[in-house]
Amino acid sequence: MSTIAALTVLCLYGVEANTPSKKWTQKNVAKGHSIARKNIDGHLERHLTNVKSAHPVELQNTAGFCQYTSMFDCNVTTCAACVAKGTGWYWVGYCAGFQADIAGVAWSVDNGMTDCTASQKSREWTVRCEDSNAEETDNCNSTLASIYNFSGVSMSRMDTTIHPDISIMDYTTGQIEVTGFYNSLEFELVSFMLHGGHSVYTEGPPALYQMAGYMYIPKGGFSQTSARLKGSSTYVVFDSGYKYDQASYTSGVGSTTSFSGVSFTNLRGSLSSLTLLGGASANKNVTSEVCSSGNGVCLSMTVSSQGFTKEGLTLDDSSSKVDVYVNNIAYTGK
């Protein structure tokens, strides 16, 4: 069978193709919210840890930060007032008298970010591998992919926008207070998955597939359910493949809506390679490949955190390129 003919037996179906696909979408939306919340919580925890590590004597066991006036000016409660204090002061949800940031963001004369009407964006890039039990390995790389028999890999670009009305200090108690932090955030997640297919149909496509997803959480959506429900936008598309083993229609399956006399096999497989190029989270290219058993069909996907050009095709940072490779698929029908 020629390569061109083989390509015609690959069938693609989207998120509305059948009822289980809606569950796949719900699963990925829930996963996206979990990734976003975990990412944000991690930034908050790291910020507090870094502050205490930099000032261990004063802050490790303090009952309140506001008593240390050289480091925390609790009389200044806005971005503009903090920036107006000049060199050495940083607005990070409170006015800090030391070099500080949260998720890489701060307003200060020192870093040139003095416009307290402008939000700032932090971009991160994550790669996760998934095994046959749907257990994920964070920060997956080519070494891990070569050692373990992963079913698939997901690549996510996370853009966190922090608005200058951020407030993470309870000025009465002098303690970090998270609600004001969550209220000031909006979040955009672009994710791509390449997978060998699931044994349980409700978990996802039963054949090797690529998934492209987009999720947006508006400002206030992390803490206010009404804002999240009204403003969130989510798009998930699944492209998967199977092959026809035989068919009794001389004009092809497209000539009828009945699949009587047609048999086909889902093409399942596993992650066969994973290549990461670029070290910084904001400048990374990832190429991964899943192949069906026997390497009859392989899907190769490339994504980039900043856009890329491959084989003459130019894509932005919210796109992916997937190549389909077919090798010696037998077909016995008409």
C-alpha positions, 0 to 999 in steps of 0.5 A, a space after each residue: 500500500 502506498 504512503 498516500 493511500 495509507 494516509 486516507 485511512 487515518 480518521 480525525 474526529 473533534 470534541 463534538 464527534 460523540 458523547 464521551 468526547 464531552 467528558 474528555 473536554 471536562 476532564 481537560 478543563 478541570 485539569 487546566 484549572 488545577 494546573 493554574 491554581 497549583 502554579 499560582 499557589 506555588 508562586 505565593 509560597 515561594 515568595 513567602 519562603 524567599 522573604 523569610 530566607 532573606 531575613 531569617 532572624 526577624 521573620 521566621 517566627 514573627 507574629 506580624 510583618 508590619 513591625 519591621 518598618 524598614 522592610 514593610 511599610 504598612 502605611 503605604 497600601 497602593 502601588 502608586 504610593 509605594 513606587 513614589 517612595 523611590 529607590 529600594 521600594 517594591 510593590 508586590 501586593 505590599 510595599 517592600 523595602 527590599 528587592 522582591 517580586 511575586 511570579 517575577 513581577 514587581 513595580 519599582 523605580 529600580 526595575 523601571 516598572 513604574 506605571 501603576 495603571 499597567 498590568 504585568 505578565 509572567 510566562 512559564 512553560 511546563 512539560 509533563 509525561 503521563 503513564 498508563 495509570 494517568 500518573 504525571 511526572 512534572 518537568 519531564 525530559 528526554 532522559 526520563 522519556 527514554 527510561 520510562 514507558 510513558 503513554 503521552 506527554 503534555 506541554 503547557 504555556 501559562 501566562 499569568 497577568 498580575 494587576 497593580 491592585 494586587 494586595 497580599 497583606 492584611 495590614 491589621 494583623 501584618 500577615 500575608 492574606 491570599 484573597 487579594 492576590 487571587 482577585 488581582 490575577 487573570 490566567 491563560 493556558 495553552 496546552 498540547 498533548 500527544 498521547 498513545 491512547 487510553 484503554 478506558 474510552 471515557 478517559 480519552 480517545 482510544 487511539 493515539 491522538 493529539 489534543 490542543 486546548 485553550 483556557 482563559 480565567 478572567 480577573 477575579 476568576 480564581 476566587 469568585 465563582 461567578 466571574 469564572 463562570 461568566 468570563 472563562 473561555 475554553 476550547 479543546 480539540 482532539 484529533 485521533 486516528 484509526 485504520 479501516 481493516 475492511 469495507 464492503 462499499 465499492 464507493 468507500 464509506 463516505 457513500 453511506 451513513 451506515 458502517 455495516 460491513 466495516 471493521 477498523 482498528 484503533 491505533 494505540 501506542 506510547 511515547 517514543 521520543 521527547 526532545 527539548 531545545 532551549 533552557 529558559 522557560 520563556 524560550 523553549 521548543 519541544 518535539 515529541 513523538 508517539 507511535 502505534 505498536 509496531 510503528 505502523 503510524 507515528 505522530 510527531 508534534 512540535 510546539 514552541 513557547 515563542 512561535 517557530 517555523 518548521 518546514 516552511 510553516 510559520 506558527 505562533 506561540 499558541 500553535 503546534 505542528 503535527 506530522 503523520 508518518 505511516 508505514 506498511 499498514 495492511 488493508 484487505 477490503 475493497 
